[in-house]
Amino acid sequence: MRPSASGASDSAAYDPRIAGLLLAAGGGRRLGGRPKALLDFRGRPLVEHAARVLREGGCSPVHVVLGASADAVRARARLPGCVLVDNPDWAAGMGSSLRAGLASLAGTGARAVVVALVDQPGIGADAVARVRASYESPSSLAAASYGGRRGHPVLFGADRWPGITAVAAGDQGARAYLRQHEAEIALVDCSDIAAPDDIDTPEDLRLLD
């Protein structure tokens, strides 16, 4: 993986159209069946915070993939300006949500997408903006890093979407693709501005405090 000192690029100065994709379909199996999108964060559903982070980080359009309790999320969450994408196969794992999200971006004119997960409240707009700024071309591939370890958000240039779709499966999401192309990933250090901890178990709910 090749490091990126700041994530900035002169070629990104023309402000290319870079979409945001929020994966928020999980059913929270290890949380007793509480969908992560509906977890309370500062008095509102967590999905609102995660979508706002992508918008404030400069992503447009922002697509949000829903699955478990999709109707409840639509009824309770305020997601102005977002495109809501239903994934009827959400129980098959994150890979199906990633495929659904990338498919929904076809025809939007986006040159790349920044992918974020709904269950990482410690990642804010600054990290999204830093990863977004690493865009150089539709073949760009970049990821936030924390202490030298790759994490989210991740940027995929549009030329890479078919390859990702072909291998995204189960709960692995894009991991197989990223392993295959590890040497091409530009790591964008975000350890000074974000925390990548995710919410998987009841003990992790402390991250919402």
NUGU-887306 format. One record per residue (C-alpha): z negated, y negated, x; residue in one letter. Coordinates in pm, 1 decimal. Layout:
BEGIN
<site><zz>Z</zz><yy>Y</yy><xx>X</xx><mimar>A</mimar></site>
...
This chain:
BEGIN
<site><zz>0.0</zz><yy>0.0</yy><xx>0.0</xx><mimar>M</mimar></site>
<site><zz>91.6</zz><yy>-339.1</yy><xx>137.3</xx><mimar>R</mimar></site>
<site><zz>-176.0</zz><yy>-611.3</yy><xx>107.1</xx><mimar>P</mimar></site>
<site><zz>-117.4</zz><yy>-949.2</yy><xx>-50.2</xx><mimar>S</mimar></site>
<site><zz>-347.1</zz><yy>-1214.0</yy><xx>92.0</xx><mimar>A</mimar></site>
<site><zz>-356.4</zz><yy>-1441.0</yy><xx>-210.7</xx><mimar>S</mimar></site>
<site><zz>-118.2</zz><yy>-1288.5</yy><xx>-461.4</xx><mimar>G</mimar></site>
<site><zz>87.4</zz><yy>-1608.6</yy><xx>-455.1</xx><mimar>A</mimar></site>
<site><zz>460.6</zz><yy>-1613.9</yy><xx>-398.8</xx><mimar>S</mimar></site>
<site><zz>706.6</zz><yy>-1898.2</yy><xx>-350.0</xx><mimar>D</mimar></site>
<site><zz>956.5</zz><yy>-1716.1</yy><xx>-570.4</xx><mimar>S</mimar></site>
<site><zz>704.8</zz><yy>-1717.1</yy><xx>-856.3</xx><mimar>A</mimar></site>
<site><zz>704.7</zz><yy>-2097.2</yy><xx>-866.2</xx><mimar>A</mimar></site>
<site><zz>976.0</zz><yy>-2103.7</yy><xx>-1131.5</xx><mimar>Y</mimar></site>
<site><zz>729.9</zz><yy>-1940.7</yy><xx>-1372.1</xx><mimar>D</mimar></site>
<site><zz>912.5</zz><yy>-1624.5</yy><xx>-1481.7</xx><mimar>P</mimar></site>
<site><zz>845.2</zz><yy>-1476.4</yy><xx>-1821.9</xx><mimar>R</mimar></site>
<site><zz>568.1</zz><yy>-1225.0</yy><xx>-1761.0</xx><mimar>I</mimar></site>
<site><zz>418.1</zz><yy>-1044.0</yy><xx>-2057.4</xx><mimar>A</mimar></site>
<site><zz>67.6</zz><yy>-915.6</yy><xx>-2104.9</xx><mimar>G</mimar></site>
<site><zz>-6.1</zz><yy>-566.8</yy><xx>-2232.5</xx><mimar>L</mimar></site>
<site><zz>-354.4</zz><yy>-475.6</yy><xx>-2351.0</xx><mimar>L</mimar></site>
<site><zz>-433.2</zz><yy>-107.7</yy><xx>-2399.5</xx><mimar>L</mimar></site>
<site><zz>-693.7</zz><yy>-101.2</yy><xx>-2677.5</xx><mimar>A</mimar></site>
<site><zz>-626.9</zz><yy>220.6</yy><xx>-2868.2</xx><mimar>A</mimar></site>
<site><zz>-908.2</zz><yy>448.5</yy><xx>-2748.0</xx><mimar>G</mimar></site>
<site><zz>-1155.9</zz><yy>602.6</yy><xx>-2986.8</xx><mimar>G</mimar></site>
<site><zz>-1459.0</zz><yy>582.4</yy><xx>-2758.0</xx><mimar>G</mimar></site>
<site><zz>-1523.3</zz><yy>956.9</yy><xx>-2761.3</xx><mimar>R</mimar></site>
<site><zz>-1802.8</zz><yy>932.5</yy><xx>-2503.0</xx><mimar>R</mimar></site>
<site><zz>-1947.3</zz><yy>639.2</yy><xx>-2695.5</xx><mimar>L</mimar></site>
<site><zz>-2003.4</zz><yy>852.7</yy><xx>-3002.2</xx><mimar>G</mimar></site>
<site><zz>-1670.9</zz><yy>765.0</yy><xx>-3159.0</xx><mimar>G</mimar></site>
<site><zz>-1709.9</zz><yy>387.5</yy><xx>-3138.5</xx><mimar>R</mimar></site>
<site><zz>-1364.6</zz><yy>237.3</yy><xx>-3072.5</xx><mimar>P</mimar></site>
<site><zz>-1387.3</zz><yy>15.9</yy><xx>-2767.2</xx><mimar>K</mimar></site>
<site><zz>-1175.4</zz><yy>-255.0</yy><xx>-2925.9</xx><mimar>A</mimar></site>
<site><zz>-1449.5</zz><yy>-314.5</yy><xx>-3182.5</xx><mimar>L</mimar></site>
<site><zz>-1748.3</zz><yy>-324.6</yy><xx>-2947.1</xx><mimar>L</mimar></site>
<site><zz>-1943.7</zz><yy>-646.4</yy><xx>-2986.9</xx><mimar>D</mimar></site>
<site><zz>-1898.9</zz><yy>-894.3</yy><xx>-2702.9</xx><mimar>F</mimar></site>
<site><zz>-2058.7</zz><yy>-1235.1</yy><xx>-2740.7</xx><mimar>R</mimar></site>
<site><zz>-2055.4</zz><yy>-1198.8</yy><xx>-3116.3</xx><mimar>G</mimar></site>
<site><zz>-1691.1</zz><yy>-1096.7</yy><xx>-3151.9</xx><mimar>R</mimar></site>
<site><zz>-1486.4</zz><yy>-776.0</yy><xx>-3110.4</xx><mimar>P</mimar></site>
<site><zz>-1421.7</zz><yy>-698.3</yy><xx>-2743.6</xx><mimar>L</mimar></site>
<site><zz>-1046.0</zz><yy>-684.6</yy><xx>-2805.3</xx><mimar>V</mimar></site>
<site><zz>-1045.6</zz><yy>-1059.5</yy><xx>-2872.6</xx><mimar>E</mimar></site>
<site><zz>-1190.0</zz><yy>-1133.4</yy><xx>-2530.2</xx><mimar>H</mimar></site>
<site><zz>-947.0</zz><yy>-901.5</yy><xx>-2352.1</xx><mimar>A</mimar></site>
<site><zz>-642.0</zz><yy>-1046.9</yy><xx>-2527.6</xx><mimar>A</mimar></site>
<site><zz>-758.3</zz><yy>-1402.5</yy><xx>-2458.8</xx><mimar>R</mimar></site>
<site><zz>-796.1</zz><yy>-1317.9</yy><xx>-2089.5</xx><mimar>V</mimar></site>
<site><zz>-427.8</zz><yy>-1221.4</yy><xx>-2072.8</xx><mimar>L</mimar></site>
<site><zz>-317.4</zz><yy>-1535.1</yy><xx>-2257.2</xx><mimar>R</mimar></site>
<site><zz>-531.7</zz><yy>-1766.5</yy><xx>-2045.0</xx><mimar>E</mimar></site>
<site><zz>-408.8</zz><yy>-1587.5</yy><xx>-1734.0</xx><mimar>G</mimar></site>
<site><zz>-56.4</zz><yy>-1706.5</yy><xx>-1813.3</xx><mimar>G</mimar></site>
<site><zz>94.0</zz><yy>-1401.2</yy><xx>-1982.0</xx><mimar>C</mimar></site>
<site><zz>340.8</zz><yy>-1442.5</yy><xx>-2268.1</xx><mimar>S</mimar></site>
<site><zz>400.3</zz><yy>-1265.6</yy><xx>-2496.3</xx><mimar>P</mimar></site>
<site><zz>80.8</zz><yy>-1060.8</yy><xx>-2522.3</xx><mimar>V</mimar></site>
<site><zz>115.7</zz><yy>-720.2</yy><xx>-2687.3</xx><mimar>H</mimar></site>
<site><zz>-195.3</zz><yy>-527.0</yy><xx>-2793.7</xx><mimar>V</mimar></site>
<site><zz>-172.1</zz><yy>-151.5</yy><xx>-2847.4</xx><mimar>V</mimar></site>
<site><zz>-401.4</zz><yy>-26.7</yy><xx>-3124.2</xx><mimar>L</mimar></site>
<site><zz>-489.1</zz><yy>327.1</yy><xx>-3224.3</xx><mimar>G</mimar></site>
<site><zz>-836.5</zz><yy>435.5</yy><xx>-3333.3</xx><mimar>A</mimar></site>
<site><zz>-954.0</zz><yy>229.5</yy><xx>-3633.5</xx><mimar>S</mimar></site>
<site><zz>-641.0</zz><yy>15.0</yy><xx>-3610.1</xx><mimar>A</mimar></site>
<site><zz>-685.4</zz><yy>-112.0</yy><xx>-3965.5</xx><mimar>D</mimar></site>
<site><zz>-1042.5</zz><yy>-221.5</yy><xx>-3891.0</xx><mimar>A</mimar></site>
<site><zz>-931.8</zz><yy>-398.4</yy><xx>-3573.6</xx><mimar>V</mimar></site>
<site><zz>-660.5</zz><yy>-584.6</yy><xx>-3764.8</xx><mimar>R</mimar></site>
<site><zz>-912.0</zz><yy>-684.8</yy><xx>-4031.0</xx><mimar>A</mimar></site>
<site><zz>-1192.6</zz><yy>-797.8</yy><xx>-3799.9</xx><mimar>R</mimar></site>
<site><zz>-1030.9</zz><yy>-928.3</yy><xx>-3482.8</xx><mimar>A</mimar></site>
<site><zz>-869.5</zz><yy>-1268.3</yy><xx>-3445.2</xx><mimar>R</mimar></site>
<site><zz>-566.6</zz><yy>-1220.2</yy><xx>-3224.3</xx><mimar>L</mimar></site>
<site><zz>-350.0</zz><yy>-1529.6</yy><xx>-3273.0</xx><mimar>P</mimar></site>
<site><zz>-8.7</zz><yy>-1514.7</yy><xx>-3110.0</xx><mimar>G</mimar></site>
<site><zz>-44.6</zz><yy>-1148.2</yy><xx>-3016.0</xx><mimar>C</mimar></site>
<site><zz>197.1</zz><yy>-873.7</yy><xx>-3113.8</xx><mimar>V</mimar></site>
<site><zz>1.1</zz><yy>-577.1</yy><xx>-3247.8</xx><mimar>L</mimar></site>
<site><zz>152.5</zz><yy>-239.1</yy><xx>-3166.8</xx><mimar>V</mimar></site>
<site><zz>37.3</zz><yy>74.5</yy><xx>-3348.1</xx><mimar>D</mimar></site>
<site><zz>18.4</zz><yy>396.2</yy><xx>-3148.0</xx><mimar>N</mimar></site>
<site><zz>-12.4</zz><yy>686.3</yy><xx>-3392.8</xx><mimar>P</mimar></site>
<site><zz>-45.4</zz><yy>925.0</yy><xx>-3095.9</xx><mimar>D</mimar></site>
<site><zz>-342.8</zz><yy>739.6</yy><xx>-2941.7</xx><mimar>W</mimar></site>
<site><zz>-554.0</zz><yy>1057.7</yy><xx>-2934.7</xx><mimar>A</mimar></site>
<site><zz>-310.0</zz><yy>1204.3</yy><xx>-2680.0</xx><mimar>A</mimar></site>
<site><zz>-444.2</zz><yy>960.4</yy><xx>-2420.6</xx><mimar>G</mimar></site>
<site><zz>-370.3</zz><yy>635.4</yy><xx>-2243.4</xx><mimar>M</mimar></site>
<site><zz>-24.4</zz><yy>748.7</yy><xx>-2139.0</xx><mimar>G</mimar></site>
<site><zz>100.1</zz><yy>738.1</yy><xx>-2498.8</xx><mimar>S</mimar></site>
<site><zz>-36.9</zz><yy>384.9</yy><xx>-2541.4</xx><mimar>S</mimar></site>
<site><zz>132.4</zz><yy>269.5</yy><xx>-2222.9</xx><mimar>L</mimar></site>
<site><zz>463.0</zz><yy>414.4</yy><xx>-2338.7</xx><mimar>R</mimar></site>
<site><zz>426.5</zz><yy>249.6</yy><xx>-2680.8</xx><mimar>A</mimar></site>
<site><zz>341.4</zz><yy>-83.2</yy><xx>-2523.6</xx><mimar>G</mimar></site>
<site><zz>632.2</zz><yy>-82.4</yy><xx>-2280.3</xx><mimar>L</mimar></site>
<site><zz>870.6</zz><yy>18.5</yy><xx>-2558.6</xx><mimar>A</mimar></site>
<site><zz>749.8</zz><yy>-274.9</yy><xx>-2769.8</xx><mimar>S</mimar></site>
<site><zz>839.3</zz><yy>-516.5</yy><xx>-2488.9</xx><mimar>L</mimar></site>
<site><zz>1205.8</zz><yy>-416.5</yy><xx>-2486.3</xx><mimar>A</mimar></site>
<site><zz>1419.9</zz><yy>-713.9</yy><xx>-2577.5</xx><mimar>G</mimar></site>
<site><zz>1149.5</zz><yy>-975.1</yy><xx>-2516.0</xx><mimar>T</mimar></site>
<site><zz>1311.8</zz><yy>-1102.7</yy><xx>-2198.2</xx><mimar>G</mimar></site>
<site><zz>997.6</zz><yy>-1033.1</yy><xx>-1996.5</xx><mimar>A</mimar></site>
<site><zz>1069.3</zz><yy>-976.4</yy><xx>-1627.9</xx><mimar>R</mimar></site>
<site><zz>735.5</zz><yy>-804.1</yy><xx>-1572.0</xx><mimar>A</mimar></site>
<site><zz>415.8</zz><yy>-709.3</yy><xx>-1751.1</xx><mimar>V</mimar></site>
<site><zz>50.2</zz><yy>-737.0</yy><xx>-1655.5</xx><mimar>V</mimar></site>
<site><zz>-136.1</zz><yy>-437.1</yy><xx>-1796.2</xx><mimar>V</mimar></site>
<site><zz>-507.8</zz><yy>-464.4</yy><xx>-1874.2</xx><mimar>A</mimar></site>
<site><zz>-765.4</zz><yy>-234.4</yy><xx>-2032.2</xx><mimar>L</mimar></site>
<site><zz>-984.6</zz><yy>-341.3</yy><xx>-2322.9</xx><mimar>V</mimar></site>
<site><zz>-1305.2</zz><yy>-197.4</yy><xx>-2173.4</xx><mimar>D</mimar></site>
<site><zz>-1336.1</zz><yy>-412.2</yy><xx>-1859.6</xx><mimar>Q</mimar></site>
<site><zz>-1515.2</zz><yy>-731.6</yy><xx>-1970.8</xx><mimar>P</mimar></site>
<site><zz>-1582.8</zz><yy>-833.7</yy><xx>-1610.3</xx><mimar>G</mimar></site>
<site><zz>-1214.7</zz><yy>-902.3</yy><xx>-1548.3</xx><mimar>I</mimar></site>
<site><zz>-1123.4</zz><yy>-1254.8</yy><xx>-1651.0</xx><mimar>G</mimar></site>
<site><zz>-826.6</zz><yy>-1487.6</yy><xx>-1664.4</xx><mimar>A</mimar></site>
<site><zz>-853.6</zz><yy>-1579.3</yy><xx>-1295.2</xx><mimar>D</mimar></site>
<site><zz>-784.4</zz><yy>-1220.4</yy><xx>-1191.7</xx><mimar>A</mimar></site>
<site><zz>-494.1</zz><yy>-1195.1</yy><xx>-1435.2</xx><mimar>V</mimar></site>
<site><zz>-345.0</zz><yy>-1517.3</yy><xx>-1301.5</xx><mimar>A</mimar></site>
<site><zz>-383.3</zz><yy>-1400.7</yy><xx>-941.2</xx><mimar>R</mimar></site>
<site><zz>-207.6</zz><yy>-1069.5</yy><xx>-1009.6</xx><mimar>V</mimar></site>
<site><zz>56.4</zz><yy>-1243.3</yy><xx>-1220.3</xx><mimar>R</mimar></site>
<site><zz>132.6</zz><yy>-1476.6</yy><xx>-928.3</xx><mimar>A</mimar></site>
<site><zz>227.4</zz><yy>-1177.0</yy><xx>-713.6</xx><mimar>S</mimar></site>
<site><zz>553.8</zz><yy>-1141.3</yy><xx>-907.5</xx><mimar>Y</mimar></site>
<site><zz>861.0</zz><yy>-1163.1</yy><xx>-687.8</xx><mimar>E</mimar></site>
<site><zz>1134.4</zz><yy>-978.1</yy><xx>-877.3</xx><mimar>S</mimar></site>
<site><zz>1185.0</zz><yy>-728.4</yy><xx>-1163.6</xx><mimar>P</mimar></site>
<site><zz>1108.8</zz><yy>-453.0</yy><xx>-912.0</xx><mimar>S</mimar></site>
<site><zz>765.5</zz><yy>-596.4</yy><xx>-826.4</xx><mimar>S</mimar></site>
<site><zz>467.0</zz><yy>-363.1</yy><xx>-823.3</xx><mimar>L</mimar></site>
<site><zz>118.4</zz><yy>-507.3</yy><xx>-772.8</xx><mimar>A</mimar></site>
<site><zz>-242.2</zz><yy>-434.4</yy><xx>-857.3</xx><mimar>A</mimar></site>
<site><zz>-578.7</zz><yy>-601.7</yy><xx>-830.6</xx><mimar>A</mimar></site>
<site><zz>-804.4</zz><yy>-454.4</yy><xx>-565.2</xx><mimar>S</mimar></site>
<site><zz>-1180.2</zz><yy>-451.4</yy><xx>-530.1</xx><mimar>Y</mimar></site>
<site><zz>-1328.4</zz><yy>-372.7</yy><xx>-192.0</xx><mimar>G</mimar></site>
<site><zz>-991.6</zz><yy>-234.5</yy><xx>-87.0</xx><mimar>G</mimar></site>
<site><zz>-964.1</zz><yy>-2.6</yy><xx>-387.4</xx><mimar>R</mimar></site>
<site><zz>-683.6</zz><yy>-40.5</yy><xx>-640.0</xx><mimar>R</mimar></site>
<site><zz>-782.3</zz><yy>-132.8</yy><xx>-994.8</xx><mimar>G</mimar></site>
<site><zz>-673.6</zz><yy>-339.8</yy><xx>-1294.1</xx><mimar>H</mimar></site>
<site><zz>-493.6</zz><yy>-547.6</yy><xx>-1394.1</xx><mimar>P</mimar></site>
<site><zz>-163.8</zz><yy>-405.3</yy><xx>-1272.3</xx><mimar>V</mimar></site>
<site><zz>176.0</zz><yy>-576.3</yy><xx>-1266.4</xx><mimar>L</mimar></site>
<site><zz>493.5</zz><yy>-376.7</yy><xx>-1329.0</xx><mimar>F</mimar></site>
<site><zz>833.4</zz><yy>-539.1</yy><xx>-1286.8</xx><mimar>G</mimar></site>
<site><zz>1072.0</zz><yy>-460.4</yy><xx>-1572.2</xx><mimar>A</mimar></site>
<site><zz>1294.1</zz><yy>-245.2</yy><xx>-1352.2</xx><mimar>D</mimar></site>
<site><zz>1002.3</zz><yy>-3.9</yy><xx>-1314.1</xx><mimar>R</mimar></site>
<site><zz>930.9</zz><yy>45.7</yy><xx>-1683.4</xx><mimar>W</mimar></site>
<site><zz>1168.6</zz><yy>341.7</yy><xx>-1736.0</xx><mimar>P</mimar></site>
<site><zz>1016.7</zz><yy>529.1</yy><xx>-1442.8</xx><mimar>G</mimar></site>
<site><zz>664.2</zz><yy>465.7</yy><xx>-1568.1</xx><mimar>I</mimar></site>
<site><zz>754.3</zz><yy>574.7</yy><xx>-1920.4</xx><mimar>T</mimar></site>
<site><zz>899.1</zz><yy>898.3</yy><xx>-1786.1</xx><mimar>A</mimar></site>
<site><zz>573.7</zz><yy>1010.2</yy><xx>-1623.0</xx><mimar>V</mimar></site>
<site><zz>297.3</zz><yy>843.3</yy><xx>-1830.4</xx><mimar>A</mimar></site>
<site><zz>103.0</zz><yy>1121.0</yy><xx>-2001.1</xx><mimar>A</mimar></site>
<site><zz>-245.9</zz><yy>1216.1</yy><xx>-2111.2</xx><mimar>G</mimar></site>
<site><zz>-535.7</zz><yy>1003.2</yy><xx>-1993.1</xx><mimar>D</mimar></site>
<site><zz>-366.5</zz><yy>926.6</yy><xx>-1661.9</xx><mimar>Q</mimar></site>
<site><zz>-160.2</zz><yy>631.6</yy><xx>-1781.9</xx><mimar>G</mimar></site>
<site><zz>45.2</zz><yy>507.7</yy><xx>-1487.1</xx><mimar>A</mimar></site>
<site><zz>-157.8</zz><yy>684.7</yy><xx>-1217.9</xx><mimar>R</mimar></site>
<site><zz>112.1</zz><yy>940.4</yy><xx>-1140.3</xx><mimar>A</mimar></site>
<site><zz>371.2</zz><yy>667.1</yy><xx>-1098.8</xx><mimar>Y</mimar></site>
<site><zz>140.8</zz><yy>460.7</yy><xx>-880.4</xx><mimar>L</mimar></site>
<site><zz>67.5</zz><yy>760.2</yy><xx>-659.2</xx><mimar>R</mimar></site>
<site><zz>440.0</zz><yy>822.6</yy><xx>-616.7</xx><mimar>Q</mimar></site>
<site><zz>499.5</zz><yy>458.7</yy><xx>-518.2</xx><mimar>H</mimar></site>
<site><zz>173.5</zz><yy>384.8</yy><xx>-339.4</xx><mimar>E</mimar></site>
<site><zz>340.7</zz><yy>237.6</yy><xx>-31.0</xx><mimar>A</mimar></site>
<site><zz>520.3</zz><yy>-20.0</yy><xx>-247.6</xx><mimar>E</mimar></site>
<site><zz>211.8</zz><yy>-160.0</yy><xx>-421.5</xx><mimar>I</mimar></site>
<site><zz>106.1</zz><yy>-512.4</yy><xx>-327.3</xx><mimar>A</mimar></site>
<site><zz>-272.4</zz><yy>-518.7</yy><xx>-343.3</xx><mimar>L</mimar></site>
<site><zz>-414.4</zz><yy>-846.9</yy><xx>-470.0</xx><mimar>V</mimar></site>
<site><zz>-778.8</zz><yy>-890.6</yy><xx>-373.5</xx><mimar>D</mimar></site>
<site><zz>-980.2</zz><yy>-993.8</yy><xx>-678.4</xx><mimar>C</mimar></site>
<site><zz>-1324.3</zz><yy>-884.0</yy><xx>-561.1</xx><mimar>S</mimar></site>
<site><zz>-1439.2</zz><yy>-1246.4</yy><xx>-536.0</xx><mimar>D</mimar></site>
<site><zz>-1354.7</zz><yy>-1334.1</yy><xx>-896.9</xx><mimar>I</mimar></site>
<site><zz>-1385.8</zz><yy>-1018.4</yy><xx>-1107.8</xx><mimar>A</mimar></site>
<site><zz>-1575.8</zz><yy>-692.7</yy><xx>-1157.3</xx><mimar>A</mimar></site>
<site><zz>-1374.7</zz><yy>-381.2</yy><xx>-1249.1</xx><mimar>P</mimar></site>
<site><zz>-1653.8</zz><yy>-179.8</yy><xx>-1416.4</xx><mimar>D</mimar></site>
<site><zz>-1541.5</zz><yy>-15.4</yy><xx>-1737.4</xx><mimar>D</mimar></site>
<site><zz>-1727.0</zz><yy>96.9</yy><xx>-2047.3</xx><mimar>I</mimar></site>
<site><zz>-1716.8</zz><yy>474.0</yy><xx>-2090.2</xx><mimar>D</mimar></site>
<site><zz>-2070.3</zz><yy>585.1</yy><xx>-2178.5</xx><mimar>T</mimar></site>
<site><zz>-2363.5</zz><yy>440.8</yy><xx>-2375.3</xx><mimar>P</mimar></site>
<site><zz>-2524.0</zz><yy>340.9</yy><xx>-2044.0</xx><mimar>E</mimar></site>
<site><zz>-2221.1</zz><yy>122.3</yy><xx>-1970.9</xx><mimar>D</mimar></site>
<site><zz>-2282.1</zz><yy>-89.9</yy><xx>-2279.2</xx><mimar>L</mimar></site>
<site><zz>-2504.2</zz><yy>-307.9</yy><xx>-2057.8</xx><mimar>R</mimar></site>
<site><zz>-2179.5</zz><yy>-462.1</yy><xx>-1933.9</xx><mimar>L</mimar></site>
<site><zz>-2151.6</zz><yy>-637.3</yy><xx>-2269.0</xx><mimar>L</mimar></site>
<site><zz>-2477.7</zz><yy>-829.2</yy><xx>-2223.2</xx><mimar>D</mimar></site>
